[in-house]
Amino acid sequence: MAMAFQTLAASRVRVGPLLPAAAAAAPTPSSVAAPRHHPRRRFSAIVAVAGAAAAPAAAPAEFDFDSYMTERAEMVNRALDAAIPAGAPPAALHEAMRYTLLAGGKRVRPALCLAACGVVGGREEWALAPAAAAEMVHTMSLVHDDLPCMDDDDLRRGKPTCHVVYGEAIAVLTGDALLSLAFHHVASPGSYPPDVDPEKHPARVVRATFELARCIGSEGLVAGQVVDLANTGASEVVPLERLEYIHLHKTAALLEASVVMGAIMGGGTDEQIERLRKYARSIGLLFQVVDDILDVTKSSEELGKTAGKDLASDKATYPKLLGLEKSREFAEKLLSDAKEQLAGFDKEKAAPLLHLAYYIAHRQN
Amino acid sequence: MAMAFQTLAASRVRVGPLLPAAAAAAPTPSSVAAPRHHPRRRFSAIVAVAGAAAAPAAAPAEFDFDSYMTERAEMVNRALDAAIPAGAPPAALHEAMRYTLLAGGKRVRPALCLAACGVVGGREEWALAPAAAAEMVHTMSLVHDDLPCMDDDDLRRGKPTCHVVYGEAIAVLTGDALLSLAFHHVASPGSYPPDVDPEKHPARVVRATFELARCIGSEGLVAGQVVDLANTGASEVVPLERLEYIHLHKTAALLEASVVMGAIMGGGTDEQIERLRKYARSIGLLFQVVDDILDVTKSSEELGKTAGKDLASDKATYPKLLGLEKSREFAEKLLSDAKEQLAGFDKEKAAPLLHLAYYIAHRQN
């Protein structure tokens, strides 16, 4: 599949190694000093490739992004693991839910939710339930999008997709069960620590539920997938505006909900919540622009999913419409917009969201 | 399809006309005086067929069940219509959502929700959002269950099923969008009248959300469908216990959530809520026993869906395991259990739930 794509890709857009080459061009001292996954080095790499003159503002040296992400992922994985009883009947369903939900994944959405709770002064544990719910919704959308009647994908997070292992019926039902579990989890009193404000907590949960629900259906993930499917294989050239619609709905909407839910649970003011919403929209679009770039520059093995799929299936992507250079410049602009929204927050508390933006800009898979 | 089934059915269980013959045996004076859809007449019919000696307690003569149901259905249909913008993008998705959701249907679940709100002393409008949400969830489960990879049904509510009209991909996505819309609708402040108690309302919404979410996934509809699919075509005889598991999950769970949500929104006490939960479990199972009976005694035209489907596909049903007579006796027992739970409530306020139980027992489609 990857081979077939590379031939196809070469005939359509200028494809070359993106970040490996870029890393060589990055300022050596900072990249040597930086930890393995340090955002600064990789972001510098993108900037260098895009030909931008100014280096990004240095992230606070004392923030350990790798540890932050590892700890958050562990916290969320524990919550996800506890939410689905292993072996309980119906065993096939629970097994399929655990197979898809606990398959790894970077837990970017939960981390955004927790970090947004923290930036407005909340304890991250107050937002753990919506954080886990965001991952359930994300996994649901992957399971359904991978179905034979949709994107027909057989590899996801480095493993065979749900319908390949359990059949189509169970895959449809697994998605449904994960979707409802997300709301069950958010609404369950048992999902929260005892120190939530009993007066304010229910109203925050209702508001978070509203944000989560809105980002899924005809204003979010599903709308994006419908328009995406309608474009696939269409003979007309997809205009940039429609591509942005797809990405804002398929990707940015859930990232936005994750951030906004965190800010709500943390007790953020309306003004703070709206600023964080703008931050989230920028990194949401950024996430997809980078995804599109990775699809044409990485192998299936590196991505843990079928590479070149977008191009092979004639899907509209940023590299296809803008070319790789312009796509990278656009990514840089979105990162800069996102950073701007964090300016008014306490620097130390905003560090996780700042580093998450960097991470989304330069991730390798 | 119906012809093929009748041949098949005749060779397996004693099949005869159920309620038309029964109606003739019902006490003539009350059946003449009753309105066209009056519960008493039809319930008497079931009792007569089942050979029970005692007639059911007469329902209050002044309660106009037909008008009650018509008014509730109109109220719910207005809410459902307003919840999905016609023509708004993505048009194909909204069209498919409206096609399935506004296709008619008896709106039994919303009526149960509204009636339960009323029986504990609430204004029915306080429960309109969860009532509409219950119908969205019900429709979602029909759309997904009808898919080719599941029950492969092409007729529903007298119309071609969603995937027949819009294709499988849109059908999967329509279900997802309806499911998330249900939670969006329950969580939206705009779904409630201004006279809800601002102090107590958010906690009630959270509790209702919890009940709705729980009845869908691996503790509800989805679990029932998974076990049902696993049994279909299996060579072993499905034990009665497993059949009850399927029905309690596939059907009773959402009826239970509908009733309990109504009681919560109406401000019912925990004791009232638990009594109504028991009522709902009885009528939930009753609903499916009657559905099973109708499947073997009615034509596709009368049902508005493919008749004989359960038998043709070798699905376990009550008539298949117990025979028609015993199935009718079981239905009668469940109705009696449900009525018992209503005994402690104000008679006038309990009239809608009482008549809904009768209606579920003797409905014709």
Chai-1 contact restraints between the chains, C-beta under 6 A:
chainA,res_idxA,chainB,res_idxB,connection_type,confidence,min_distance_angstrom,max_distance_angstrom,comment,restraint_id
A,P90,B,A223,contact,1.0,0.0,6.0,A-B,restraint_1
A,P90,B,V226,contact,1.0,0.0,6.0,A-B,restraint_2
A,P90,B,V227,contact,1.0,0.0,6.0,A-B,restraint_3
A,L93,B,S218,contact,1.0,0.0,6.0,A-B,restraint_4
A,L93,B,V226,contact,1.0,0.0,6.0,A-B,restraint_5
A,H144,B,V172,contact,1.0,0.0,6.0,A-B,restraint_6
A,C149,B,E168,contact,1.0,0.0,6.0,A-B,restraint_7
A,C149,B,A169,contact,1.0,0.0,6.0,A-B,restraint_8
A,M150,B,A169,contact,1.0,0.0,6.0,A-B,restraint_9
A,E168,B,C149,contact,1.0,0.0,6.0,A-B,restraint_10
A,A169,B,C149,contact,1.0,0.0,6.0,A-B,restraint_11
A,A169,B,M150,contact,1.0,0.0,6.0,A-B,restraint_12
A,A169,B,L229,contact,1.0,0.0,6.0,A-B,restraint_13
A,V172,B,H144,contact,1.0,0.0,6.0,A-B,restraint_14
A,L173,B,V222,contact,1.0,0.0,6.0,A-B,restraint_15
A,L173,B,V226,contact,1.0,0.0,6.0,A-B,restraint_16
A,D176,B,V222,contact,1.0,0.0,6.0,A-B,restraint_17
A,A177,B,G217,contact,1.0,0.0,6.0,A-B,restraint_18
A,A177,B,S218,contact,1.0,0.0,6.0,A-B,restraint_19
A,A177,B,V222,contact,1.0,0.0,6.0,A-B,restraint_20
A,L179,B,L179,contact,1.0,0.0,6.0,A-B,restraint_21
A,S180,B,A213,contact,1.0,0.0,6.0,A-B,restraint_22
A,S180,B,I216,contact,1.0,0.0,6.0,A-B,restraint_23
A,S180,B,G217,contact,1.0,0.0,6.0,A-B,restraint_24
A,L181,B,G217,contact,1.0,0.0,6.0,A-B,restraint_25
A,F183,B,F183,contact,1.0,0.0,6.0,A-B,restraint_26
A,F183,B,T209,contact,1.0,0.0,6.0,A-B,restraint_27
A,F183,B,A213,contact,1.0,0.0,6.0,A-B,restraint_28
A,H184,B,A213,contact,1.0,0.0,6.0,A-B,restraint_29
A,H184,B,R214,contact,1.0,0.0,6.0,A-B,restraint_30
A,A187,B,V206,contact,1.0,0.0,6.0,A-B,restraint_31
A,A187,B,T209,contact,1.0,0.0,6.0,A-B,restraint_32
A,A187,B,F210,contact,1.0,0.0,6.0,A-B,restraint_33
A,A187,B,A213,contact,1.0,0.0,6.0,A-B,restraint_34
A,S188,B,F210,contact,1.0,0.0,6.0,A-B,restraint_35
A,P202,B,P202,contact,1.0,0.0,6.0,A-B,restraint_36
A,P202,B,A203,contact,1.0,0.0,6.0,A-B,restraint_37
A,P202,B,V206,contact,1.0,0.0,6.0,A-B,restraint_38
A,A203,B,P202,contact,1.0,0.0,6.0,A-B,restraint_39
A,V205,B,V206,contact,1.0,0.0,6.0,A-B,restraint_40
A,V206,B,A187,contact,1.0,0.0,6.0,A-B,restraint_41
A,V206,B,P202,contact,1.0,0.0,6.0,A-B,restraint_42
A,V206,B,V205,contact,1.0,0.0,6.0,A-B,restraint_43
A,T209,B,A187,contact,1.0,0.0,6.0,A-B,restraint_44
A,T209,B,T209,contact,1.0,0.0,6.0,A-B,restraint_45
A,F210,B,A187,contact,1.0,0.0,6.0,A-B,restraint_46
A,F210,B,S188,contact,1.0,0.0,6.0,A-B,restraint_47
A,A213,B,S180,contact,1.0,0.0,6.0,A-B,restraint_48
A,A213,B,F183,contact,1.0,0.0,6.0,A-B,restraint_49
A,A213,B,H184,contact,1.0,0.0,6.0,A-B,restraint_50
A,A213,B,A187,contact,1.0,0.0,6.0,A-B,restraint_51
A,R214,B,H184,contact,1.0,0.0,6.0,A-B,restraint_52
A,I216,B,S180,contact,1.0,0.0,6.0,A-B,restraint_53
A,G217,B,A177,contact,1.0,0.0,6.0,A-B,restraint_54
A,G217,B,S180,contact,1.0,0.0,6.0,A-B,restraint_55
A,G217,B,L181,contact,1.0,0.0,6.0,A-B,restraint_56
A,S218,B,L93,contact,1.0,0.0,6.0,A-B,restraint_57
A,S218,B,A177,contact,1.0,0.0,6.0,A-B,restraint_58
A,V222,B,L173,contact,1.0,0.0,6.0,A-B,restraint_59
A,V222,B,D176,contact,1.0,0.0,6.0,A-B,restraint_60
A,V222,B,A177,contact,1.0,0.0,6.0,A-B,restraint_61
A,A223,B,P90,contact,1.0,0.0,6.0,A-B,restraint_62
A,V226,B,P90,contact,1.0,0.0,6.0,A-B,restraint_63
A,V226,B,L93,contact,1.0,0.0,6.0,A-B,restraint_64
A,V226,B,L173,contact,1.0,0.0,6.0,A-B,restraint_65
A,V227,B,P90,contact,1.0,0.0,6.0,A-B,restraint_66
A,L229,B,A169,contact,1.0,0.0,6.0,A-B,restraint_67
